Amino acid sequence: MLAYTITTLYDPLTDHGTAPFGINNLGEVAGYYAVSGSNPYHGYTYSSGSYTSVNADDPNGFNTFAEDVNDAGEVVGYYQSGSALVGFAGNNQLRAPNAVETVPTGINNTGEVVGSYLDSSGQHHGFLYNGGFTTLDAPNASATYAEKISDNGEVVGTYYSGGQAFGFLYSGGAFTTLGFLPAGINDSEEMVGYDGQGYIPYSGGVVTSISIPRGLQITDINNAGTIVAGILAAPAETETVPLELFTSGADLIDFNNLTSTQQLAISGGDDLYNGLGGNDVVTLPNTSNYNVSVGGGKTLGWANSASQPFSTDSRPGDVYTVSGGNGSYFINAGAGTDEITISGGGASHVSAGTGTLVISITGAGSNTVEGNVTGAVSISGGGTLNLSGSLNGSATIGANSILQLGGTATGIVVSKTAFLEVENGGAQVTLKSAAAVSK
């Protein structure tokens, strides 16, 4: 797990704490701070160590909350006027038609604003403002709250139905229900929010559970994968939280196409080589990406070797999928079902675990599996696979491919122009025309 990088936010005007709610791609933060007195809440923006107060441009306004800021410095939020909440975007009031109160909570770099409003019947609706208001009501919802919007126009928020809260993604005019309550989204469709167990980042369909210290609540994420989190206390903080590249859940990691959050975890020093089990789908890097940039002046630094193998750490019941391209990989299988495919021309080494190993060689390289294999082996594309131990399962050898077998095996099918070498023990073999077996 990478170490925390903490920027403490504590507005010099506060005596009761500072809370962040939005962050832009420049690292500028919007939120509010609290003071003693009859007008306790004030908005602020934070940039490079400096705080700027954001207060209602209304003689009757008080209790101002800044909710988000875009790269142009446009701030959205709301303030209290009498008993009602009045929205603002920049220097302009923002009132939805027929609304009793309007609460903007997100703005993107095209100036689109999202939030919620309360109508005269007491129902809350989400809205999208882009020169005019569009109401966003999730299907069958009793209330809808839009929270943040990306530059791609994707909106996240929460709706209520049957007394339960559900997260949603609104994209292309359609609502998709999520398995957590999102608070922020960036242009890579990476999200942050709450899943009922804790505050989480979400990327590529995968929820990653992380531990946030001191009761902080995650509120937003920018395109660099920087996350803000806080709570109104003394002091609140923003954090680049301790992101983990691998978790014990279902991770989707392509080292040739890393997300910004994954790059942030790697640049912070998180472990590249221990998969921690689960139902992961992992694509190992091609040689051209061994030293690809991960930001912050750092590179991937892939140094996979016999002394530093990639370990799936799969557990019984896990299905762990690993794919390798044109590199030479060292992979340790685990106690679950490990499905490993090598498609390139390198020389890879796989150590069989105690579980089921399904290995497919589709490239022309020369590859080795150490240990006894329970599972299935297939070779095609003219490659070579040396099994040092026995095979309890099946093997299929395609055209122009070679299986070198060090122990006993059953159920081997050898296609024409393929070759099977049996060094020790025996093998039950089905031959096709022009196939060869050497003992």
Secondary structure, DSSP 8 states (H G I E B T S, - for coil): ----EEEEE--TT-SS-EEEEEE-TTS-EEEEEE-SSSS-EEEEEEETTEEEEE--SSTTEEEEEEEEE-TT--EEEEEEETTEEEEEETTEEE--TTEEEEEEEEE-TT--EEEEEEETTS-EEEEEESSSEEEE--TT-SEEEEEEE-TT--EEEEEEETTEEEEEEEETTEEEEESSEEEEE-TT--EEEE-SSSEEEEETTEE-----GGG-EEEEE-TT--EEEE-SSSSEEEEE----S--SS--EEETTS--HHHHHHHHTT--SSB--SSS-EEE---GGGTT-EEETTEE-----BTTB-EE----TT-EEEEEE-SS--EEE--SSEEEEEE-SSS--EEE--SSEEEEEE-SSSEEEEES-EEEEEEE-TT-EEEE-S-EEEEEEE-TT-EEEESS-EEEEEE-TT-EEEE-SS-EEEEE-TT-EEE-
